[in-house]
Structure formats: C-alpha cells, structure tokens
C-alpha cells in the first residue's frame, strides 16, 4: 500500500520541524511539504494533493481556517486535522464548518497528534477530550434553544422571523398585516417564553435553533 502523503502548515519553525520529523519517522507516511503560512500552503498544496494536512489555526496573514475553506473547496476528499493551542468555541466550530475532520490541542504532545492523524485517515474524527466536551455541550445547548423556540405560537414565530430579518415594529406590522399594538404584545410574549430581555437575545436564539 502506498504511503499516505502528509503536509504541515505551522508558523513556528521549531514546531514545524518537530512535526515534520514525526511524519518522516512514522511508517506509512511521507512528508509532502511543510509551510509557514496559509498563503504558501494554498499555492503549493494543490500541486501535491496530500491525503491529509496538519493545520495550525493562528497563522500570519490568512488563518488556518481560511486555508482549510479554500483547499477543501478544491479537494473535497482532502483531510484536515487542526493542531492548535486554542480551545475557543468559535474557532472550534469555524474549523469544523470549514471542513476539518479533527481538532487536537498541541499540548497533548507529538504521540497523540500522530495517533489522531492515523485515526482520521482511517475514517475517524479525532478530538481532544475537552474539545469533544465543548462540542457536546454546544449541541445540548442548541437542543434547549430549540425546545424554547417550539413553545412559541405560529404567529409569534412569524413575528420573530421578521425581527430576525432586521425589520422594526411598524415594518413587522405591515409585513404581517397586523397592528403595531399586536406586534408589541407578541414581542412581550416571545421575550417571556424565551427568557430573554432584548430583541438581540431573542433573534440569536432563533437563528441558532
């Protein structure tokens, strides 16, 4: 069986060199190339078409997430393992939405990173345990948000949908052909049922459902 070609995108020279050596000394892997920034990676990787890429997030210039988005659009089959120091929720979900198949913290060490790479190449979606807990917690939270939205009446959902489009009270009234007073009453009920105090909070819950 042919060796799997791996590329690395990491801006810190010592870490990039260390990861490169890990790949070179692991049976079944071949180092396709290592790059210090997303721009170089986006230029060179299309000519290599590796099986997988170890991708840092916080890079000079374009981010690792932007790099994944760009390369994934060209090569849907290419696999990306985010190797990062960040446990930030937005970065986790932006990475997964961009097309990353795994998310590993650098602090877990070289052996775990290589184990995660192997897991991903075999069809898995490896994540550091605390990252996985954040993902699960987010889905639990989304489920609760959905339950709250479902307590709204059909008319209240219609009002909230108009608010989510950026319409103000009078515009909502015109769009739904109801009075301004009726809109205000619906909005009060929406706030009460969703346990929020502002339009922004209500719209955020609606959009996250």
Secondary structure, DSSP 8 states (H G I E B T S, - for coil): ---EEEEEE-SSHHHHHHHHHHHHTSTTEEEEEEESSHHHHHHHHHHH--SEEEE-SS-SSS-HHHHHHHHHHH-TT-EEEEEES---HHHHHHHHHHT-SEEEEGGG-HHHHHHHHHHHHTT---B-HHHHHHHHHHHHHHHHHHHHHTTS-HHHHHHHHHHHTT--HHHHHHHHT--HHHHHHHHHHHHHHHT-SSHHHHHHHHHH-
